[in-house]
C-alpha cells in the first residue's frame, strides 16, 4: 500500500482560538507577543494584523505604531501544543496516526483511509469543512511524503492533492522556503534571484553543495 500523508496548517491557530473565546475580537487586529531579551516580539497574528503589515518577530511596540488599535496578548509557549493536541485528538477519527507539527500544524498518515470517504477529494473536503466550521482558518495538502504535503499546504496555490509520484512536479513552482531550509541558505538563494524551486533544482549537485551546503541537497 502506497504511503499518503496529509499536512494540515492552522495558520492563525492562536488568534482563531482567542476569537472563539472572545467573539467580540473577531474584527480587531490581534497579535500574540512573547518576551525575548527584555523585548516583546510578535509570535503570531491574525489575518487583519498581517494585512496591516505586521510580521513575525517584529517588536510589538513597532506593531502597535503600524496598526492603530492593535490588540496585544501575552503568549504562552505551551498554548500552541495544547491546542494542537486537542485538534489532533479530534483528527484521530480520520486517521489512526496523527503527529503534531508545531507551531501550527498536524501531519496525518492517511494511508488506506481515504476510501472511507469515497477518495481523497471527499476525505480532504470533509476535514477542511469540519475545521472551518469550528472557526479555524485551515490549509491542507495530501502527497506521497510528509515534506511535499507540508510544502504544498503552505506554499501551493493550485492543487491540494498531489498524485502518487507527482511531488517533484508539484514542488517546482514553489518558493524555496517550502523546502524548510535554513534561513541563511534561503537568503543566499534569494540574493541570486533563485525564487522558485525549479530555478535551481536542475543545477549540478556539486554546485549546490559548494554554494549552499548539504542541507539543501538533503531537502
Sine and cosine of phi, psi and omega as CSV:
sin_phi,cos_phi,sin_psi,cos_psi,sin_omega,cos_omega
0.00,0.00,0.79,-0.62,-0.01,-1.00
-0.92,0.39,0.62,-0.79,0.04,-1.00
-0.98,0.18,0.67,-0.75,0.06,-1.00
-0.68,-0.73,0.64,-0.76,-0.05,-1.00
-0.78,-0.63,0.58,-0.82,0.07,-1.00
-0.90,-0.43,0.85,-0.53,0.09,-1.00
-0.97,-0.23,0.82,-0.58,0.02,-1.00
-0.94,-0.35,0.78,-0.62,0.00,-1.00
-0.88,-0.47,0.92,-0.40,0.05,-1.00
-0.99,-0.17,0.98,0.19,-0.19,-0.98
-0.82,0.58,-0.66,0.76,-0.05,-1.00
-0.94,-0.33,0.67,0.74,-0.13,-0.99
-0.77,0.64,-0.83,0.56,-0.11,-0.99
-0.94,0.33,-0.63,0.77,-0.01,-1.00
-0.96,0.29,-0.56,0.83,0.11,-0.99
-0.88,0.47,-0.69,0.72,0.03,-1.00
-0.86,0.50,-0.69,0.72,-0.01,-1.00
-0.88,0.47,-0.67,0.74,-0.01,-1.00
-0.93,0.36,-0.43,0.90,0.11,-0.99
-0.94,0.34,-0.54,0.84,0.05,-1.00
-0.98,0.20,-0.58,0.82,-0.05,-1.00
-0.75,-0.67,0.99,0.14,-0.07,-1.00
-0.84,0.55,-0.41,0.91,-0.02,-1.00
-0.92,0.40,-0.26,0.97,0.00,-1.00
-1.00,0.01,-0.07,1.00,-0.15,-0.99
-0.86,0.52,-0.53,0.85,-0.04,-1.00
-1.00,-0.09,0.12,0.99,-0.05,-1.00
-0.97,-0.22,0.51,-0.86,0.14,-0.99
-0.96,0.29,0.76,-0.65,-0.10,-0.99
-0.74,-0.67,0.65,-0.76,0.19,-0.98
-0.73,-0.69,0.46,-0.89,0.22,-0.98
-0.98,-0.21,0.65,-0.76,-0.02,-1.00
-0.85,-0.53,0.61,-0.79,0.02,-1.00
-0.83,-0.56,0.65,-0.76,-0.02,-1.00
-0.99,0.17,0.80,-0.60,0.03,-1.00
-0.69,-0.73,0.91,-0.41,0.02,-1.00
0.78,0.62,0.79,0.62,0.07,-1.00
0.92,0.39,0.27,0.96,0.11,-0.99
-0.80,-0.60,0.56,-0.83,0.06,-1.00
-0.99,-0.14,0.84,-0.54,-0.04,-1.00
-0.91,-0.42,0.50,-0.87,0.03,-1.00
-0.93,0.37,0.83,-0.56,0.03,-1.00
-0.97,-0.26,-0.41,0.91,0.08,-1.00
-0.31,-0.95,0.26,-0.96,-0.06,-1.00
-0.42,-0.91,0.24,-0.97,0.11,-0.99
-0.99,-0.11,0.06,-1.00,-0.09,-1.00
-0.90,0.44,-0.55,0.84,-0.02,-1.00
-0.92,0.40,-0.70,0.71,0.03,-1.00
-0.91,0.42,-0.64,0.76,0.01,-1.00
-0.88,0.47,-0.67,0.74,0.01,-1.00
-0.91,0.43,-0.41,0.91,0.02,-1.00
-0.99,0.16,-0.03,1.00,0.05,-1.00
0.98,-0.21,0.11,0.99,0.00,-1.00
-0.98,0.20,0.60,-0.80,-0.02,-1.00
-0.79,-0.61,0.41,-0.91,0.08,-1.00
-0.87,0.49,0.64,-0.77,-0.01,-1.00
0.97,0.26,0.09,1.00,0.12,-0.99
-0.96,0.28,0.67,-0.75,0.09,-1.00
-0.84,0.54,0.70,-0.72,-0.03,-1.00
-0.89,0.46,-0.47,0.88,0.05,-1.00
-0.89,0.46,-0.66,0.75,0.05,-1.00
-0.93,0.38,-0.64,0.77,0.00,-1.00
-0.88,0.48,-0.64,0.77,0.01,-1.00
-0.92,0.39,-0.51,0.86,0.03,-1.00
-0.96,0.29,-0.53,0.85,-0.03,-1.00
-0.98,0.21,-0.65,0.76,-0.08,-1.00
-0.87,-0.49,0.98,-0.19,0.03,-1.00
-0.87,0.50,0.62,-0.78,0.02,-1.00
0.98,0.21,0.24,0.97,-0.02,-1.00
-0.89,0.45,0.74,-0.68,0.07,-1.00
-1.00,-0.04,0.86,-0.51,-0.01,-1.00
-0.94,-0.35,0.82,-0.58,-0.04,-1.00
-0.86,-0.50,0.70,-0.72,0.04,-1.00
-0.92,0.40,0.78,-0.63,0.02,-1.00
-1.00,0.08,0.42,-0.91,0.09,-1.00
-0.79,-0.61,0.83,-0.56,-0.09,-1.00
-0.80,0.60,-0.56,0.83,-0.07,-1.00
-0.99,0.13,-0.15,0.99,-0.10,-1.00
-0.90,0.44,-0.75,0.67,-0.02,-1.00
-0.85,0.53,-0.71,0.71,-0.01,-1.00
-0.88,0.47,-0.68,0.74,0.00,-1.00
-0.89,0.46,-0.69,0.72,0.01,-1.00
-0.91,0.42,-0.69,0.72,0.01,-1.00
-0.89,0.45,-0.64,0.77,0.02,-1.00
-0.87,0.49,-0.68,0.73,0.00,-1.00
-0.89,0.46,-0.71,0.70,0.01,-1.00
-0.94,0.34,-0.60,0.80,0.03,-1.00
-0.88,0.47,-0.66,0.75,0.04,-1.00
-0.89,0.45,-0.60,0.80,0.06,-1.00
-0.91,0.42,-0.59,0.81,-0.05,-1.00
-0.95,0.32,-0.24,0.97,-0.01,-1.00
-0.87,0.49,-0.37,0.93,0.05,-1.00
-0.92,0.38,-0.30,0.95,-0.02,-1.00
-0.97,-0.26,-0.34,0.94,0.00,-1.00
-0.36,-0.93,0.64,-0.77,-0.04,-1.00
-0.96,0.29,-0.37,0.93,-0.03,-1.00
-0.89,-0.46,0.92,-0.38,0.00,-1.00
-0.81,-0.59,0.81,-0.59,-0.01,-1.00
-0.89,-0.45,0.59,-0.80,0.08,-1.00
-0.97,0.24,0.62,-0.79,0.04,-1.00
-0.74,-0.67,0.95,0.32,-0.09,-1.00
-0.86,0.51,0.45,-0.89,0.15,0.99
-1.00,-0.02,-0.21,0.98,-0.12,-0.99
-0.69,-0.73,0.34,0.94,-0.12,-0.99
-0.77,-0.64,0.23,-0.97,0.10,-0.99
-0.69,-0.73,0.55,-0.84,0.09,-1.00
-0.86,-0.51,0.82,-0.58,0.03,-1.00
-0.92,-0.39,0.76,-0.65,0.17,-0.99
-1.00,0.08,0.97,-0.23,-0.13,-0.99
-0.98,-0.22,0.28,0.96,-0.01,-1.00
-0.82,0.58,0.86,-0.52,0.03,-1.00
0.98,0.21,0.16,0.99,-0.06,-1.00
-0.98,-0.17,-0.54,0.84,-0.21,-0.98
-0.91,0.42,-0.41,0.91,-0.05,-1.00
-0.89,0.46,-0.37,0.93,0.02,-1.00
-0.93,0.36,-0.27,0.96,0.05,-1.00
-0.89,-0.46,0.46,0.89,0.01,-1.00
0.88,0.48,0.57,0.82,0.08,-1.00
0.93,-0.37,0.15,-0.99,-0.09,-1.00
-0.92,0.40,-0.53,0.85,0.00,-1.00
-0.88,0.47,-0.78,0.63,0.01,-1.00
-0.92,0.38,-0.59,0.81,0.02,-1.00
-0.88,0.47,-0.76,0.64,-0.02,-1.00
-0.91,0.41,-0.67,0.74,0.01,-1.00
-0.87,0.50,-0.67,0.74,0.01,-1.00
-0.87,0.50,-0.74,0.67,-0.04,-1.00
-0.91,0.41,-0.72,0.70,0.00,-1.00
-0.88,0.48,-0.72,0.69,-0.02,-1.00
-0.89,0.46,-0.64,0.77,-0.01,-1.00
-0.92,0.39,-0.68,0.73,0.00,-1.00
-0.93,0.38,-0.64,0.77,0.04,-1.00
-0.90,0.43,-0.62,0.79,0.01,-1.00
-0.92,0.39,-0.38,0.92,0.05,-1.00
-0.99,0.15,-0.14,0.99,0.06,-1.00
0.97,-0.26,0.25,0.97,-0.04,-1.00
-0.95,-0.31,0.68,-0.73,0.20,-0.98
-0.97,0.24,0.75,-0.66,-0.09,-1.00
-0.58,-0.82,0.64,-0.77,0.18,-0.98
-0.83,-0.56,0.48,-0.88,-0.03,-1.00
-0.40,-0.92,0.36,-0.93,0.05,-1.00
-0.48,-0.88,0.49,-0.87,0.03,-1.00
-0.89,-0.46,0.71,-0.71,0.01,-1.00
-0.40,-0.91,0.05,-1.00,-0.01,-1.00
-0.94,0.35,-0.47,0.88,-0.08,-1.00
-0.81,-0.59,0.39,-0.92,0.06,-1.00
-0.88,0.48,-0.70,0.71,-0.05,-1.00
-0.87,0.49,-0.69,0.72,-0.01,-1.00
-0.92,0.38,-0.67,0.74,0.01,-1.00
-0.91,0.42,-0.62,0.78,0.04,-1.00
-0.89,0.46,-0.74,0.68,-0.05,-1.00
-0.88,0.48,-0.73,0.68,-0.07,-1.00
-0.94,0.33,-0.57,0.82,0.00,-1.00
-0.90,0.45,-0.49,0.87,-0.06,-1.00
-0.98,-0.19,-0.50,0.87,-0.10,-0.99
-0.84,-0.55,-0.15,0.99,0.00,-1.00
-0.96,0.27,0.45,-0.89,-0.03,-1.00
-0.82,-0.58,-0.40,0.92,-0.13,-0.99
-0.96,-0.28,-0.83,0.56,-0.10,-0.99
-0.91,-0.41,0.67,-0.74,0.06,-1.00
-0.98,-0.21,-0.24,0.97,0.03,-1.00
-0.88,-0.48,0.92,-0.40,-0.01,-1.00
-0.99,-0.14,0.86,-0.51,-0.05,-1.00
-0.90,0.44,0.29,-0.96,-0.01,-1.00
-0.85,0.52,0.78,-0.62,0.02,-1.00
0.98,0.19,0.10,0.99,-0.06,-1.00
-0.96,-0.27,0.18,0.98,-0.12,-0.99
-0.92,0.40,-0.59,0.81,0.00,-1.00
-0.88,0.48,-0.73,0.69,0.02,-1.00
-0.88,0.47,-0.61,0.79,-0.02,-1.00
-0.92,0.38,-0.51,0.86,-0.04,-1.00
-0.98,0.17,-0.41,0.91,-0.14,-0.99
-0.80,0.60,-0.70,0.71,-0.04,-1.00
-0.99,0.12,-0.02,1.00,-0.11,-0.99
-0.99,0.14,0.34,-0.94,0.06,-1.00
-0.92,0.38,0.56,-0.83,0.02,-1.00
-0.82,0.57,-0.46,0.89,0.02,-1.00
-0.88,0.48,-0.34,0.94,0.02,-1.00
-0.91,0.42,-0.30,0.95,0.01,-1.00
-1.00,0.05,-0.01,1.00,0.01,-1.00
0.85,0.53,0.72,0.69,0.01,-1.00
-1.00,0.02,0.24,-0.97,-0.04,-1.00
-0.90,0.44,0.57,-0.82,-0.02,-1.00
-0.81,0.59,-0.64,0.77,-0.03,-1.00
-0.92,0.40,-0.59,0.81,0.05,-1.00
-0.93,0.36,-0.65,0.76,0.03,-1.00
-0.87,0.49,-0.67,0.74,0.03,-1.00
-0.89,0.46,-0.65,0.76,0.02,-1.00
-0.90,0.45,-0.68,0.73,0.03,-1.00
-0.88,0.48,-0.69,0.72,-0.04,-1.00
-0.92,0.39,-0.59,0.81,0.03,-1.00
-0.89,0.46,-0.50,0.86,0.01,-1.00
-1.00,0.01,0.05,1.00,0.01,-1.00
0.97,0.24,0.33,0.95,0.00,-1.00
-1.00,-0.05,0.99,0.15,-0.18,-0.98
-0.98,-0.20,0.08,1.00,0.10,-0.99
-0.66,-0.75,0.48,-0.88,-0.06,-1.00
-0.85,0.53,-0.62,0.78,-0.05,-1.00
-0.90,0.43,-0.33,0.94,-0.06,-1.00
-0.96,0.27,-0.22,0.98,0.01,-1.00
-0.69,-0.72,-0.16,0.99,-0.12,-0.99
-0.91,0.42,-0.42,0.91,-0.03,-1.00
-1.00,-0.02,-0.02,1.00,0.04,-1.00
-0.91,0.41,0.49,-0.87,0.06,-1.00
-0.83,0.55,0.64,-0.76,-0.03,-1.00
-0.86,0.51,-0.57,0.82,0.00,-1.00
-0.90,0.44,-0.59,0.81,0.02,-1.00
-0.94,0.35,-0.70,0.71,0.01,-1.00
-0.89,0.45,-0.66,0.75,0.00,-1.00
-0.90,0.43,-0.68,0.73,-0.04,-1.00
-0.91,0.41,-0.64,0.77,-0.08,-1.00
-1.00,0.07,-0.56,0.83,-0.17,-0.98
-0.81,-0.59,-0.08,1.00,0.04,-1.00
1.00,0.03,0.09,-1.00,-0.07,-1.00
-0.95,0.31,-0.44,0.90,-0.08,-1.00
-0.85,0.52,-0.66,0.75,0.00,-1.00
-0.90,0.44,-0.65,0.76,0.01,-1.00
-0.90,0.43,-0.63,0.77,0.01,-1.00
-0.90,0.43,-0.61,0.79,0.02,-1.00
-0.93,0.37,0.00,0.00,0.00,0.00
